[in-house]
Amino acid sequence: MGSIRACGWAARGAGVAAFACERPESLAALLILAVVAAAVARPDPKSAARVAVGLAMIAWATTLSQALFYSMSPRTPWLALGPLVVWREGLAYGLVQSIRFAALTVGGLVLVATTPPDRLLTALVRLRCRSAWRSWRPRRCGSRRWSPARSSR
């Protein structure tokens, strides 16, 4: 199995696992696996810090919005600040969604960071993502046009 197919299957497996898992423990294990893969890829420390800060901000916003606007039953108030009520179940649901999003984001970033652009584009074209080919193709690569058939090195 080629490395493009293996990466594709790994990304699909992680995506299916992220949506199939409901328990926070299994999602946390998936996130830890993605972070370990990112550490093995040895990212630039500045880039890793930017991703970490971005994911922390998204996790905070998702958790807070779910905690404030949780509408399912049962709801247990955790904190009341005048008319604003922070619901305990909403807080837990927001954390689970944040972990899921972080696992998918880190896994996707590892896939993109460890795959050469020409091979990634070739894989998208082989998966029949024609819109990716039309929107990403360079106008000129030196004196010749790029095509997926020429890029398999």
Buried (B, 14 or more C-beta within 10 A) or exposed (E): EEEBEEBBEBBEEBBEBBEEBEEBEBBBBBBEBBBEBBEEEEBEEEEBEEBEEEBEEBBEEBBBEBBBEBEEEEEEEBEEEEEEBBBBBBBBBBBBBBBBBBBBBBBBBBBEBBBEEBBBBBBBBEEEBEEBBEEBBEEEEEEEEBEBEEBEE
